[in-house]
Amino acid sequence: MKYWMAYFGNLLKDNESFFRKQYRLAMLTRNLDKMSEEKLNNHLKTADKFLRDIQ
């Protein structure tokens, strides 16, 4: 589960401009805005590690 949340957060951050343009998808980026910086950075580090491990 932690990898899914981390990967999804990474996907949102990488494509943030696209998601913010879409009315319904913008809610997902607003949730990232509300997330603490520490938690978001932890998710991004976990996603990066996961992506490196599967390559």
Distance bins in CASP14 RR format, pairs under 12 A and 6 or more apart:
PFRMAT RR
TARGET T0000
AUTHOR 0000-0000-0000
RMODE 2
METHOD distances of the structure
MODEL  1
1 7 0 0 0 0 0 1 0 0 0 0 0
1 8 0 0 0 0 0 1 0 0 0 0 0
1 43 0 0 0 0 0 1 0 0 0 0 0
1 46 0 0 0 0 0 1 0 0 0 0 0
2 8 0 0 0 0 0 1 0 0 0 0 0
2 9 0 0 0 0 0 1 0 0 0 0 0
2 39 0 0 0 0 0 1 0 0 0 0 0
2 42 0 0 0 0 1 0 0 0 0 0 0
2 43 0 0 0 0 1 0 0 0 0 0 0
2 45 0 0 0 0 0 1 0 0 0 0 0
2 46 1 0 0 1 0 0 0 0 0 0 0
2 47 0 0 0 0 1 0 0 0 0 0 0
2 49 0 0 0 0 0 1 0 0 0 0 0
2 50 0 0 0 0 1 0 0 0 0 0 0
3 9 0 0 0 0 0 1 0 0 0 0 0
3 10 0 0 0 0 0 1 0 0 0 0 0
3 43 0 0 0 0 1 0 0 0 0 0 0
3 45 0 0 0 0 0 1 0 0 0 0 0
3 46 1 0 0 1 0 0 0 0 0 0 0
3 47 1 0 0 1 0 0 0 0 0 0 0
3 48 0 0 0 0 0 1 0 0 0 0 0
3 49 0 0 0 0 1 0 0 0 0 0 0
3 50 1 0 1 0 0 0 0 0 0 0 0
3 51 0 0 0 0 1 0 0 0 0 0 0
3 53 0 0 0 0 1 0 0 0 0 0 0
3 54 0 0 0 0 1 0 0 0 0 0 0
4 10 0 0 0 0 0 1 0 0 0 0 0
4 11 0 0 0 0 0 1 0 0 0 0 0
4 43 0 0 0 0 0 1 0 0 0 0 0
4 46 0 0 0 0 0 1 0 0 0 0 0
4 47 0 0 0 0 1 0 0 0 0 0 0
4 50 0 0 0 0 1 0 0 0 0 0 0
5 11 0 0 0 0 0 1 0 0 0 0 0
5 12 0 0 0 0 0 1 0 0 0 0 0
5 31 0 0 0 0 0 1 0 0 0 0 0
5 32 0 0 0 0 0 1 0 0 0 0 0
5 35 0 0 0 0 0 1 0 0 0 0 0
5 39 0 0 0 0 1 0 0 0 0 0 0
5 40 0 0 0 0 0 1 0 0 0 0 0
5 42 0 0 0 0 1 0 0 0 0 0 0
5 43 1 0 0 1 0 0 0 0 0 0 0
5 44 0 0 0 0 0 1 0 0 0 0 0
5 46 0 0 0 0 1 0 0 0 0 0 0
5 47 0 0 0 0 1 0 0 0 0 0 0
5 50 0 0 0 0 0 1 0 0 0 0 0
6 12 0 0 0 0 0 1 0 0 0 0 0
6 13 0 0 0 0 0 1 0 0 0 0 0
6 35 0 0 0 0 0 1 0 0 0 0 0
6 39 0 0 0 0 0 1 0 0 0 0 0
6 40 0 0 0 0 1 0 0 0 0 0 0
6 41 0 0 0 0 0 1 0 0 0 0 0
6 42 1 0 0 1 0 0 0 0 0 0 0
6 43 1 0 1 0 0 0 0 0 0 0 0
6 44 1 0 0 1 0 0 0 0 0 0 0
6 45 1 0 0 1 0 0 0 0 0 0 0
6 46 1 1 0 0 0 0 0 0 0 0 0
6 47 1 1 0 0 0 0 0 0 0 0 0
6 48 0 0 0 0 1 0 0 0 0 0 0
6 49 0 0 0 0 1 0 0 0 0 0 0
6 50 1 0 0 1 0 0 0 0 0 0 0
6 51 0 0 0 0 1 0 0 0 0 0 0
6 53 0 0 0 0 0 1 0 0 0 0 0
7 13 0 0 0 0 0 1 0 0 0 0 0
7 14 0 0 0 0 0 1 0 0 0 0 0
7 43 0 0 0 0 1 0 0 0 0 0 0
7 44 0 0 0 0 1 0 0 0 0 0 0
7 45 0 0 0 0 0 1 0 0 0 0 0
7 46 0 0 0 0 1 0 0 0 0 0 0
7 47 1 0 1 0 0 0 0 0 0 0 0
7 48 0 0 0 0 1 0 0 0 0 0 0
7 49 0 0 0 0 0 1 0 0 0 0 0
7 50 1 0 0 1 0 0 0 0 0 0 0
7 51 1 0 0 1 0 0 0 0 0 0 0
7 53 0 0 0 0 0 1 0 0 0 0 0
7 54 0 0 0 0 0 1 0 0 0 0 0
8 14 0 0 0 0 0 1 0 0 0 0 0
8 15 0 0 0 0 0 1 0 0 0 0 0
8 19 0 0 0 0 0 1 0 0 0 0 0
8 28 0 0 0 0 1 0 0 0 0 0 0
8 29 0 0 0 0 0 1 0 0 0 0 0
8 31 0 0 0 0 0 1 0 0 0 0 0
8 32 0 0 0 0 1 0 0 0 0 0 0
8 35 0 0 0 0 0 1 0 0 0 0 0
8 40 0 0 0 0 0 1 0 0 0 0 0
8 43 0 0 0 0 1 0 0 0 0 0 0
8 44 0 0 0 0 0 1 0 0 0 0 0
8 46 0 0 0 0 0 1 0 0 0 0 0
8 47 0 0 0 0 1 0 0 0 0 0 0
8 50 0 0 0 0 0 1 0 0 0 0 0
9 15 0 0 0 0 0 1 0 0 0 0 0
9 16 0 0 0 0 1 0 0 0 0 0 0
9 19 0 0 0 0 0 1 0 0 0 0 0
9 28 0 0 0 0 1 0 0 0 0 0 0
9 29 0 0 0 0 1 0 0 0 0 0 0
9 31 0 0 0 0 1 0 0 0 0 0 0
9 32 1 0 0 1 0 0 0 0 0 0 0
9 35 0 0 0 0 1 0 0 0 0 0 0
9 39 0 0 0 0 0 1 0 0 0 0 0
9 40 1 0 0 1 0 0 0 0 0 0 0
9 41 0 0 0 0 0 1 0 0 0 0 0
9 42 0 0 0 0 0 1 0 0 0 0 0
9 43 1 0 1 0 0 0 0 0 0 0 0
9 44 1 0 0 1 0 0 0 0 0 0 0
9 45 0 0 0 0 0 1 0 0 0 0 0
9 46 0 0 0 0 1 0 0 0 0 0 0
9 47 1 0 0 1 0 0 0 0 0 0 0
9 48 0 0 0 0 0 1 0 0 0 0 0
9 50 0 0 0 0 0 1 0 0 0 0 0
10 16 0 0 0 0 0 1 0 0 0 0 0
10 32 0 0 0 0 0 1 0 0 0 0 0
10 40 0 0 0 0 1 0 0 0 0 0 0
10 41 0 0 0 0 0 1 0 0 0 0 0
10 42 0 0 0 0 0 1 0 0 0 0 0
10 43 1 0 0 1 0 0 0 0 0 0 0
10 44 1 0 1 0 0 0 0 0 0 0 0
10 45 0 0 0 0 1 0 0 0 0 0 0
10 46 0 0 0 0 1 0 0 0 0 0 0
10 47 1 1 0 0 0 0 0 0 0 0 0
10 48 1 0 0 1 0 0 0 0 0 0 0
10 49 0 0 0 0 0 1 0 0 0 0 0
10 50 0 0 0 0 1 0 0 0 0 0 0
10 51 1 0 0 1 0 0 0 0 0 0 0
10 52 0 0 0 0 0 1 0 0 0 0 0
11 18 0 0 0 0 0 1 0 0 0 0 0
11 19 0 0 0 0 1 0 0 0 0 0 0
11 25 0 0 0 0 0 1 0 0 0 0 0
11 28 0 0 0 0 1 0 0 0 0 0 0
11 29 0 0 0 0 0 1 0 0 0 0 0
11 32 0 0 0 0 0 1 0 0 0 0 0
11 43 0 0 0 0 0 1 0 0 0 0 0
11 44 0 0 0 0 0 1 0 0 0 0 0
11 47 0 0 0 0 1 0 0 0 0 0 0
11 50 0 0 0 0 0 1 0 0 0 0 0
11 51 0 0 0 0 0 1 0 0 0 0 0
12 18 0 0 0 0 1 0 0 0 0 0 0
12 19 1 0 0 1 0 0 0 0 0 0 0
12 20 0 0 0 0 1 0 0 0 0 0 0
12 22 0 0 0 0 0 1 0 0 0 0 0
12 25 0 0 0 0 1 0 0 0 0 0 0
12 26 0 0 0 0 0 1 0 0 0 0 0
12 27 0 0 0 0 0 1 0 0 0 0 0
12 28 1 0 1 0 0 0 0 0 0 0 0
12 29 1 0 1 0 0 0 0 0 0 0 0
12 30 0 0 0 0 0 1 0 0 0 0 0
12 31 0 0 0 0 1 0 0 0 0 0 0
12 32 1 0 1 0 0 0 0 0 0 0 0
12 33 0 0 0 0 0 1 0 0 0 0 0
12 35 0 0 0 0 0 1 0 0 0 0 0
12 40 0 0 0 0 1 0 0 0 0 0 0
12 43 0 0 0 0 1 0 0 0 0 0 0
12 44 0 0 0 0 0 1 0 0 0 0 0
12 47 0 0 0 0 0 1 0 0 0 0 0
13 19 0 0 0 0 1 0 0 0 0 0 0
13 20 0 0 0 0 0 1 0 0 0 0 0
13 28 0 0 0 0 0 1 0 0 0 0 0
13 29 0 0 0 0 1 0 0 0 0 0 0
13 31 0 0 0 0 0 1 0 0 0 0 0
13 32 1 0 0 1 0 0 0 0 0 0 0
13 33 0 0 0 0 0 1 0 0 0 0 0
13 35 0 0 0 0 0 1 0 0 0 0 0
13 40 1 0 0 1 0 0 0 0 0 0 0
13 41 0 0 0 0 0 1 0 0 0 0 0
13 43 0 0 0 0 1 0 0 0 0 0 0
13 44 1 0 0 1 0 0 0 0 0 0 0
13 47 0 0 0 0 1 0 0 0 0 0 0
13 48 0 0 0 0 0 1 0 0 0 0 0
14 29 0 0 0 0 0 1 0 0 0 0 0
14 32 0 0 0 0 0 1 0 0 0 0 0
14 44 0 0 0 0 1 0 0 0 0 0 0
14 47 0 0 0 0 1 0 0 0 0 0 0
14 48 0 0 0 0 0 1 0 0 0 0 0
14 51 0 0 0 0 0 1 0 0 0 0 0
15 21 0 0 0 0 0 1 0 0 0 0 0
15 22 0 0 0 0 0 1 0 0 0 0 0
15 25 0 0 0 0 1 0 0 0 0 0 0
15 28 0 0 0 0 0 1 0 0 0 0 0
15 29 0 0 0 0 1 0 0 0 0 0 0
15 32 0 0 0 0 0 1 0 0 0 0 0
16 22 0 0 0 0 0 1 0 0 0 0 0
16 25 0 0 0 0 0 1 0 0 0 0 0
16 26 0 0 0 0 1 0 0 0 0 0 0
16 28 0 0 0 0 1 0 0 0 0 0 0
16 29 1 0 1 0 0 0 0 0 0 0 0
16 30 0 0 0 0 0 1 0 0 0 0 0
16 31 0 0 0 0 0 1 0 0 0 0 0
16 32 1 0 0 1 0 0 0 0 0 0 0
16 33 0 0 0 0 1 0 0 0 0 0 0
16 40 0 0 0 0 0 1 0 0 0 0 0
17 25 0 0 0 0 0 1 0 0 0 0 0
17 26 0 0 0 0 0 1 0 0 0 0 0
17 29 0 0 0 0 1 0 0 0 0 0 0
18 25 1 0 0 1 0 0 0 0 0 0 0
18 26 0 0 0 0 0 1 0 0 0 0 0
18 28 0 0 0 0 0 1 0 0 0 0 0
18 29 0 0 0 0 1 0 0 0 0 0 0
19 25 1 0 1 0 0 0 0 0 0 0 0
19 26 1 0 0 1 0 0 0 0 0 0 0
19 27 0 0 0 0 1 0 0 0 0 0 0
19 28 1 0 1 0 0 0 0 0 0 0 0
19 29 1 0 1 0 0 0 0 0 0 0 0
19 30 0 0 0 0 1 0 0 0 0 0 0
19 31 0 0 0 0 0 1 0 0 0 0 0
19 32 0 0 0 0 1 0 0 0 0 0 0
19 33 0 0 0 0 0 1 0 0 0 0 0
20 26 1 0 1 0 0 0 0 0 0 0 0
20 27 0 0 0 0 0 1 0 0 0 0 0
20 28 0 0 0 0 1 0 0 0 0 0 0
20 29 1 0 1 0 0 0 0 0 0 0 0
20 30 0 0 0 0 1 0 0 0 0 0 0
20 32 0 0 0 0 0 1 0 0 0 0 0
20 33 0 0 0 0 0 1 0 0 0 0 0
21 29 0 0 0 0 1 0 0 0 0 0 0
22 28 0 0 0 0 1 0 0 0 0 0 0
22 29 0 0 0 0 1 0 0 0 0 0 0
23 29 0 0 0 0 0 1 0 0 0 0 0
23 30 0 0 0 0 0 1 0 0 0 0 0
24 30 0 0 0 0 0 1 0 0 0 0 0
25 31 0 0 0 0 0 1 0 0 0 0 0
25 32 0 0 0 0 0 1 0 0 0 0 0
26 32 0 0 0 0 0 1 0 0 0 0 0
26 33 0 0 0 0 0 1 0 0 0 0 0
27 33 0 0 0 0 0 1 0 0 0 0 0
27 34 0 0 0 0 0 1 0 0 0 0 0
28 34 0 0 0 0 0 1 0 0 0 0 0
28 35 0 0 0 0 0 1 0 0 0 0 0
29 35 0 0 0 0 0 1 0 0 0 0 0
29 40 0 0 0 0 0 1 0 0 0 0 0
31 39 0 0 0 0 0 1 0 0 0 0 0
31 40 0 0 0 0 0 1 0 0 0 0 0
31 43 0 0 0 0 0 1 0 0 0 0 0
32 39 0 0 0 0 1 0 0 0 0 0 0
32 40 1 0 0 1 0 0 0 0 0 0 0
32 41 0 0 0 0 0 1 0 0 0 0 0
32 43 0 0 0 0 1 0 0 0 0 0 0
32 44 0 0 0 0 0 1 0 0 0 0 0
33 40 0 0 0 0 1 0 0 0 0 0 0
34 40 0 0 0 0 1 0 0 0 0 0 0
35 41 0 0 0 0 1 0 0 0 0 0 0
35 42 0 0 0 0 1 0 0 0 0 0 0
35 43 1 0 0 1 0 0 0 0 0 0 0
35 44 0 0 0 0 0 1 0 0 0 0 0
36 42 0 0 0 0 1 0 0 0 0 0 0
36 43 0 0 0 0 0 1 0 0 0 0 0
37 43 0 0 0 0 0 1 0 0 0 0 0
37 44 0 0 0 0 0 1 0 0 0 0 0
38 44 0 0 0 0 0 1 0 0 0 0 0
38 45 0 0 0 0 0 1 0 0 0 0 0
39 45 0 0 0 0 0 1 0 0 0 0 0
39 46 0 0 0 0 0 1 0 0 0 0 0
40 46 0 0 0 0 0 1 0 0 0 0 0
40 47 0 0 0 0 0 1 0 0 0 0 0
41 47 0 0 0 0 0 1 0 0 0 0 0
41 48 0 0 0 0 0 1 0 0 0 0 0
42 48 0 0 0 0 0 1 0 0 0 0 0
42 49 0 0 0 0 0 1 0 0 0 0 0
43 49 0 0 0 0 0 1 0 0 0 0 0
43 50 0 0 0 0 0 1 0 0 0 0 0
44 50 0 0 0 0 0 1 0 0 0 0 0
44 51 0 0 0 0 0 1 0 0 0 0 0
45 51 0 0 0 0 0 1 0 0 0 0 0
45 52 0 0 0 0 0 1 0 0 0 0 0
46 52 0 0 0 0 0 1 0 0 0 0 0
46 53 0 0 0 0 0 1 0 0 0 0 0
47 53 0 0 0 0 0 1 0 0 0 0 0
47 54 0 0 0 0 0 1 0 0 0 0 0
48 54 0 0 0 0 0 1 0 0 0 0 0
48 55 0 0 0 0 0 1 0 0 0 0 0
49 55 0 0 0 0 0 1 0 0 0 0 0
END
